[in-house]
């Protein structure tokens, strides 16, 4: 028993989400290529603002510490990789 609302939900759920993701990735890459690195910053800032609107307490102090630790681990991995390529 279909109806307008359930038909719309079915249509939405059956979208080709891989194609949507590819289109979005291509769109963002084109914007950054055309408008420069500051566009990437503007896009990221927009996402950050949206996250804060949804959850004003984000990120928590614990999440900030976890994020910093992850960046430190990545930085160290890059340093080790660079040192290994110089040998």
N, C-alpha and C positions, 0 to 999 in steps of 0.2 A: 504494500500500500504506500505509494509514493505521494509526495506532496511537494509544494514549492520549496519549503524549507529543507526537507530531507533530500530533495533532488539537488539543491544548491550545495548542501554539505557533501553529498556523494561526489559531485563534480569537483569540489575543492580538494577532497581527499584523494581523488584519482588523478590529480595533476602529475605531470612528469617532473617530479621535484629535482631530478638530476639536471634536466634541461634548465630549470629555473636557476639552480645554483651556477651552472656554466654561464648563463646570460648575466647573472649578477657579477660574477668574477670578471667577465669580459668588460662589462660596463664600468666597473670600478677601475680596472687596469687602464682602460681608455681614458677615463677622466684624469687619473694620476699622470699618465703619459702626456696628456694635452695641457693640464693645468699646473703640473709640477708637484714636487714633494709636499708643499704646503697643503695641497688638496688632500693628500693622505692624512695629514694631521687634522684638517678640518673634519674629515669623515670620522676619524677615530674620536675626536672630541664630541661630535654629535652622538656617537654611540655611548660615550661616557656620560653625557648629559641625560640621555634616555635612561640609562641604568640608574642614575641618581634619582631621576623622577619616579621610577618604579620603586626604588629602595633607597631612601635618603641616607641610611646608615651604612651603605656600601662604599668602599670596602671596610670591613671591620679591622681593628688593629691586628688581629691574628691573621686575617687574609693578607694584609699588607706585608707582614713578616714572612708569610709563606711565599708571597710573590717575590720579595727581595731575595729570599734564599734560592728560589728557582733561577732568578737572573744571575746570582753569584755562581751557581753550579754551571750554568750555561757559559758564562764568561770564562770560568776555569777550564771547561772543556775546549773552548776556542783557543785559549792560551796553550794548552797541551798539544792540540792539533797543529798549531802554528809552529811550536817548538819541534815537533816530530818531522814536519816537512822541511825544516832547515838543516836537518842532519844529513 
